[in-house]
Amino acid sequence: MKKNDVVSVITLAGEFVGKLVELDGSSIELSDPRMVVQGPDGGMGFAKGICSTGKLEPESVVMNVVYVTPTAPEVEKGYREFTSGIALV
């Protein structure tokens, strides 16, 4: 995984997707982070932030991780569409 790759992160608080800024031991910095939530149709969706009381659409976040993995292509596509507002073909 390298800088700006879209990654999936599992923490004790839930699952997040964002662009990798830095991975340092048990902590990670993500830019354009989004919490994974249940969508209105019952499928997967993305929150406009990372916590209920946090700033909407934060630029970055640093969090402790349980594990980090490259994001599945279909999830990365959905994340990029959600964060950019541009539908990818």
Secondary structure by P-SEA (a helix, b strand, c coil): cccccbbbbbcccbbbbbbbccccccbbbbcbbbbbcccccccbbbcccccccccccccbbbbbbcccccccaaaaaaaaaaaaccccc
